[in-house]
Amino acid sequence: MNKKPNPELVDDENPEWTDEMFKQSVRLDGLPASLQAKLRGRPKAIVTKEAVKLRLDADVLAALRASGDGWQTRINDTLRASLHLAGRV
């Protein structure tokens, strides 16, 4: 069965690969290390964060989210400042 692509899903900037394109392709591990690092995505941070589940009051959460992107980072910064004032970090 030969399916035809949905015209609404066809991306002119990213056409379906031809047999010739597959023949010219190179595996990631066949590329120089410097290029491999760029293609693998965001580098691992030296200091990573830990995902937690935190229950907050609805009005507090709404206010934080309303403050825009980065609200989770601001929560972390606020907690760190509070702990610093208390002499715990």
For each residue, the residues with C-beta under 8 A, 3 or more apart:
1:
2:
3:
4:
5: 9 10 16
6: 9 10
7: 10
8:
9: 5 6
10: 5 6 7
11: 14 15
12: 15
13:
14: 11
15: 11 12
16: 5
17: 21 22
18: 21 22
19: 22 23
20: 23 24
21: 17 18 24 25
22: 17 18 19 25
23: 19 20
24: 20 21
25: 21 22
26: 30 31
27: 30 31
28: 31 36 39 40
29: 36
30: 26 27
31: 26 27 28 35 36 39
32: 35 36
33: 36 37
34: 37 38
35: 31 32 38 39
36: 28 29 31 32 33 39 40
37: 33 34 40 43
38: 34 35
39: 28 31 35 36
40: 28 36 37
41:
42:
43: 37
44: 48
45: 48
46:
47:
48: 44 45
49: 76
50:
51:
52:
53:
54:
55:
56: 60 61 64
57: 60 61
58: 61 62
59: 62 63
60: 56 57 63 64
61: 56 57 58 64 65
62: 58 59 65 66
63: 59 60 66 67
64: 56 60 61 67 71 74 75
65: 61 62 71
66: 62 63
67: 63 64 71 74
68: 71
69:
70: 73 74
71: 64 65 67 68 74 75
72: 75 76
73: 70 76 77
74: 64 67 70 71 77 78
75: 64 71 72 78 79
76: 49 72 73 79 80
77: 73 74 80 81
78: 74 75 81 82
79: 75 76 82 83
80: 76 77 83 84 89
81: 77 78 84 85
82: 78 79 85 86
83: 79 80 86 88 89
84: 80 81 87 88 89
85: 81 82
86: 82 83
87: 84
88: 83 84
89: 80 83 84
